[in-house]
């Protein structure tokens, strides 16, 4: 049984691999920022901490060519990288079990999380490259939506789920459980092959012998009529998450230091119902993206997200109203997940399968640079009033609309097919 032959198996495998990525993400993106804000640290510190959790994903631009250039004749073009990264994800989590008290050396803990996230990002890149290789055009939107929804589900397990295990049984048990889950997920790419025939084409094996072929492929793309759309796709991702980054660093400070929420309550709210809403939004976005178009859905989600933030800014006098807070915590992640699912599908449309890991990896690296830049900007405008910051976030997010109309997502593959 192969992934290329069975659409349902492809979808299931991709989703489970994204669950594995989401488990540690839930802790670093939800629980840690709330904890720091609860210690009365400002948005600049929270933003810096969040930036460190996204930094390893930016490095995908460095090892993406390696993943493209060194496939395996026996095991396939992408599977060895997925399996190896997944194994190291489990081992780096398992190594934390040997530390008696994780809080006794925060620098050591930070380095272990950083190293773990490097392998998390390699698994992410390899999975995305496999998706670029195997997904048909009519299933990219839906599959990206379900993949990103699975990451939200993993975030719930890693955030609220890990917190409960720690409270009930202690940190060691929680780490053991997480290691076991990651090892179990690793069995999927071990059991199922990519294709029935020779999984690494002869030309791919030639690339493994020298990077020159990869360079020629990149040059071929640069000289084709698909170069401009590919470049505009890069600009699209560079502005895609500026507003989201600013407000992700600002919200924990607002809620824990000014609206009276405890870090635990805030993390439970955003890591529970918030991530569940994001999960649903990603699945809905994936389905809608294939029906209404990847770029069109991205534009609609951007407008809805900016409108949500502008409405929140204008209703400052009602920020202590729990109904309004719950509305924000639900609507915001729904719009964000729909936006990201549609943008990721658009990036897959733009990526040439021959260099899928490299090109898609560049897009994802730029997306992380966009988010990290937003985190940093939050510190620069931390002295502004919170309504002003939310308006600024909305304006930054709307910058995406200036790029989307000019990105022809079908042009790259069409141009390379004609050449």
C-alpha positions in Angstrom: 0.0 0.0 0.0 1.5 3.4 -1.0 0.6 7.0 -0.3 0.5 7.9 -4.0 -2.2 5.4 -4.7 -4.6 6.1 -1.8 -5.9 9.6 -1.3 -7.4 8.8 2.1 -4.2 7.3 3.4 -2.3 10.3 2.2 -4.6 12.6 4.1 -4.5 10.5 7.3 -0.7 10.3 7.2 -0.2 14.0 6.6 -2.6 14.9 9.4 -1.0 12.6 12.0 2.4 14.0 11.2 1.1 17.5 11.8 -0.3 16.4 15.1 3.3 15.5 16.0 4.4 19.0 15.1 1.6 20.6 17.1 2.2 18.9 20.5 5.4 20.9 21.3 4.1 23.9 19.5 1.1 24.1 22.0 3.5 24.4 24.9 5.8 27.0 23.4 3.2 29.2 21.7 0.5 29.1 24.4 1.7 28.1 27.8 5.1 29.8 27.9 4.0 33.3 26.8 1.1 33.2 29.3 3.6 32.2 32.0 6.0 35.0 31.1 3.3 37.6 31.0 2.0 36.4 34.4 5.4 37.2 35.8 4.7 40.9 34.8 7.1 40.8 31.9 6.2 43.2 29.0 5.4 42.6 25.4 9.0 43.1 24.3 10.1 40.2 26.5 7.2 38.0 25.5 7.8 38.8 21.8 11.5 37.9 22.1 10.6 34.6 23.7 8.1 33.8 21.0 10.7 34.8 18.4 13.1 32.2 19.8 10.4 29.5 19.4 10.0 30.3 15.7 13.7 30.9 14.8 14.5 27.2 14.0 11.8 27.2 11.3 13.6 30.0 9.6 16.5 27.7 9.1 14.4 25.5 6.8 15.8 27.7 3.9 19.2 26.2 4.6 18.4 22.5 4.7 15.6 22.4 2.2 18.1 22.0 -0.7 19.7 19.2 1.2 16.4 17.4 1.5 15.9 17.9 -2.3 19.4 16.8 -3.2 19.8 13.7 -1.0 16.9 11.2 -1.5 17.2 7.5 -0.9 16.9 5.0 -3.8 15.5 2.3 -1.4 13.2 4.3 1.0 12.0 7.2 -1.2 12.7 10.8 -1.7 11.1 12.2 1.5 10.4 9.3 3.9 14.0 9.0 5.3 14.0 12.6 6.3 10.5 12.4 7.9 11.4 9.2 9.9 14.8 10.6 11.0 13.4 13.9 12.1 10.5 12.3 13.9 12.9 10.0 15.8 15.0 12.9 16.9 11.9 14.8 18.0 11.1 11.9 20.3 14.7 11.5 21.5 15.1 15.2 22.4 11.9 15.1 24.4 13.0 11.9 26.0 16.3 13.4 27.0 14.4 15.9 29.2 13.2 13.0 31.3 16.8 12.5 32.6 16.8 16.1 34.1 15.5 16.0 37.7 14.2 19.5 37.7 13.6 21.3 34.4 13.2 24.6 36.0 16.6 24.5 37.8 18.5 25.5 34.6 16.3 27.6 32.3 19.1 28.0 29.8 19.6 24.3 29.4 15.8 23.9 29.0 15.8 26.6 26.3 18.5 24.9 24.4 16.8 21.6 24.5 13.6 23.1 23.3 15.5 24.9 20.6 17.2 21.7 19.4 13.9 19.8 19.5 12.3 22.5 17.4 15.1 22.2 14.8 14.0 18.5 14.2 10.4 19.6 14.4 11.0 22.0 11.5 12.8 19.4 9.5 9.9 17.0 9.9 7.6 19.8 8.9 9.6 20.7 5.8 9.9 17.0 4.7 6.2 16.4 5.2 5.3 19.5 3.2 7.8 18.5 0.4 6.1 15.0 0.3 2.7 16.8 0.0 4.0 18.9 -2.9 5.2 15.7 -4.6 2.0 13.7 -4.1 -1.1 16.0 -3.8 -3.2 16.7 -6.9 -4.3 20.3 -7.5 -7.9 19.6 -6.5 -7.0 18.3 -3.1 -4.3 20.7 -2.0 -6.6 23.2 -0.3 -8.6 20.6 1.6 -5.5 18.7 2.6 -3.6 21.8 3.8 -6.7 22.7 5.8 -6.9 19.3 7.5 -3.1 19.3 8.1 -3.1 22.7 9.8 -6.2 21.6 11.8 -4.2 18.6 12.9 -1.5 20.9 14.1 -4.1 22.8 16.2 -5.3 19.5 17.6 -1.7 18.6 18.5 -1.4 22.0 20.1 -4.4 21.2 22.3 -2.7 18.0 23.4 0.7 19.7 24.0 -0.9 22.7 25.8 -4.0 21.8 27.8 -3.3 18.1 27.6 0.3 18.3 28.8 -0.7 20.7 31.5 -3.2 18.3 32.9 -0.8 15.4 32.9 1.8 17.5 34.7 -0.8 18.5 37.3 -2.0 14.9 37.8 1.1 12.8 37.5 4.1 15.1 37.2 6.5 16.3 34.5 8.3 13.0 34.0 5.1 11.1 33.2 4.0 13.9 30.8 7.4 13.7 29.0 7.2 9.9 28.8 3.7 10.1 27.3 4.8 12.7 24.7 7.9 10.6 23.7 5.7 7.5 23.3 3.2 9.4 21.1 6.0 10.8 18.9 7.5 7.3 18.5 4.1 5.8 17.7 3.5 8.4 15.0 6.9 7.6 13.4 5.5 4.2 12.5 3.3 5.6 9.8 6.0 6.7 7.4 7.9 3.5 8.2 4.9 1.3 7.2 3.7 3.1 4.1 5.8 3.8 1.0 5.6 6.9 -1.2 5.2 5.1 -4.5 4.9 1.6 -5.8 7.7 1.9 -8.3 11.3 3.2 -7.7 10.6 5.9 -5.2 13.6 8.0 -6.0 13.7 8.7 -9.8 17.1 8.3 -11.5 17.4 12.1 -11.9 16.9 12.5 -8.2 19.7 10.1 -7.5 22.0 12.1 -9.8 21.2 15.2 -7.7 22.3 13.4 -4.6 25.8 13.0 -6.1 26.1 16.7 -6.8 24.2 19.9 -6.0 24.8 21.2 -9.5 21.6 19.7 -10.7 19.6 21.5 -8.0 21.3 24.7 -9.0 20.4 24.2 -12.6 16.8 23.5 -11.6 16.7 26.7 -9.6 18.2 28.6 -12.6 15.6 27.1 -14.9 12.9 28.4 -12.7 14.5 31.8 -12.5 14.7 32.1 -16.3 11.2 30.9 -16.9 8.0 32.9 -17.1 7.2 31.5 -13.7 10.0 33.5 -12.0 7.9 36.6 -11.3 4.9 34.7 -9.8 7.3 32.7 -7.7 8.9 35.9 -6.5 5.5 37.5 -5.7 4.7 34.4 -3.7 7.8 35.1 -1.6 6.6 38.7 -1.0 3.1 37.4 -0.1 4.5 35.2 2.6 6.9 37.9 3.9 3.9 40.2 4.7 1.5 37.4 5.6 1.8 37.3 9.4 3.0 40.7 10.5 -0.2 41.7 12.2 -0.6 38.2 13.7 2.9 38.4 15.2 2.3 41.8 16.8 -0.9 40.8 18.5 0.3 37.3 19.5 3.0 39.0 21.6 0.6 41.7 22.9 -2.5 39.6 23.9 -0.9 37.7 26.8 0.2 41.1 28.4 -3.2 42.6 27.9 -5.1 39.7 29.4 -2.9 38.9 32.3 -1.7 42.3 33.3 -4.6 44.5 32.5 -7.8 42.4 32.2 -7.2 40.3 35.4 -6.8 36.9 33.8 -4.4 34.5 35.5 -1.8 32.9 33.3 -3.4 29.4 33.8 -6.9 30.7 32.9 -5.6 32.5 29.8 -3.6 29.5 28.6 -6.6 27.2 29.2 -8.8 29.6 27.2 -6.6 30.2 24.2 -5.0 26.7 24.3 -8.4 25.0 24.7 -11.4 26.6 23.0 -9.1 28.9 21.0 -7.1 26.1 19.4 -10.3 24.0 19.0 -11.8 27.0 17.0 -8.6 27.2 15.0 -8.8 23.5 14.3 -12.3 23.9 12.9 -11.4 26.9 10.9 -8.5 25.2 9.3 -10.7 22.2 8.2 -13.4 24.6 6.9 -10.8 26.7 5.2 -9.2 23.7 3.5 -12.6 22.7 2.1 -13.5 26.2 1.0 -10.1 26.9 -0.5 -10.6 24.3 -3.2 -14.1 25.6 -3.9 -13.6 29.4 -4.0 -9.9 29.5 -4.8 -6.8 29.7 -2.6 -6.0 33.4 -3.1 -9.7 34.5 -2.8 -10.1 32.7 0.5 -6.9 34.2 1.8 -8.2 37.7 0.9 -11.6 37.0 2.6 -9.9 35.6 5.7 -7.6 38.6 5.9 -10.5 41.1 5.7 -12.4 39.2 8.4 -9.4 39.0 10.7 -8.7 42.7 10.3 -12.3 43.5 10.9 -12.2 41.4 14.1 -9.3 43.3 15.5 -10.7 46.7 14.6 -14.0 45.8 16.3 -12.1 44.7 19.4 -10.2 48.0 19.4 -13.4 49.9 19.2 -15.1 48.1 22.0 -12.5 48.8 24.7 -15.1 49.6 27.3 -16.5 46.1 27.0 -13.1 44.2 27.3 -14.1 42.9 30.7 -17.2 41.3 29.2 -16.6 37.6 29.0 -19.0 37.2 26.1 -16.9 39.6 24.0 -13.6 37.9 25.1 -15.0 34.5 24.1 -16.1 35.9 20.7 -12.5 37.2 20.1 -10.9 33.9 21.2 -13.1 32.0 18.8 -13.3 34.3 15.7 -9.6 35.3 15.7 -8.1 31.7 15.4 -10.8 30.7 12.9 -9.8 33.5 10.6 -6.1 33.0 11.2 -6.3 29.2 10.5 -8.4 29.8 7.3 -5.9 32.4 6.1 -2.9 30.1 6.8 -4.5 27.0 5.3 -5.3 28.9 2.1 -1.8 30.6 1.9 0.0 27.2 2.4 -2.2 25.7 -0.4 -1.2 28.7 -2.6 2.4 28.1 -1.9 2.1 24.5 -2.9 0.5 25.7 -6.2 3.5 27.9 -6.7 6.1 25.2 -5.9 7.7 23.2 -8.7 7.7 19.5 -7.4 11.2 19.0 -8.8 12.6 21.4 -6.1 9.5 21.2 -3.9 11.3 21.1 -0.5 13.6 24.0 -1.5 10.9 26.3 -2.9 8.2 25.5 -0.4 10.8 25.7 2.4 11.7 29.2 1.3 8.0 30.2 1.4 7.6 28.8 4.9 10.9 30.4 6.1 9.6 33.8 4.9 6.3 33.1 6.7 8.3 32.6 9.9 10.3 35.7 9.3 7.1 37.6 8.9 5.8 36.2 12.3 9.1 36.9 14.0 9.2 40.4 12.7 5.7 40.9 14.1 6.9 39.7 17.5 9.7 42.2 17.4 7.5 45.0 16.3 5.3 44.4 19.3 8.1 45.5 21.6 8.7 48.7 19.5 5.1 49.8 19.9 4.5 48.5 23.4 4.1 52.1 24.7 1.1 52.6 22.6 -2.4 52.1 23.9 -3.9 48.6 23.4 -6.6 49.8 21.0 -3.9 51.6 18.9 -1.8 48.4 18.8 -4.8 46.3 17.6 -5.5 48.9 14.9 -1.9 48.8 13.9 -2.1 45.0 13.7 -5.1 45.2 11.5 -3.4 47.6 9.1 -0.3 45.5 8.9 -2.4 42.4 8.1 -4.2 44.2 5.4 -0.9 44.8 3.6 -1.4 41.2 2.3 -4.2 42.4 0.1 -1.8 44.6 -1.8 0.1 41.5 -3.0 -2.5 38.7 -3.4 -4.2 39.9 -6.7 -0.8 39.8 -8.5 0.1 36.2 -7.5 -0.7 33.8 -10.3 -0.5 30.5 -8.5 -0.7 28.3 -11.6 1.9 30.2 -13.5 5.0 28.4 -12.2 4.0 24.9 -13.1 2.5 26.0 -16.4 5.6 27.9 -17.4 7.9 25.0 -16.5 5.7 22.5 -18.3 5.9 24.6 -21.5 9.6 25.1 -21.3 
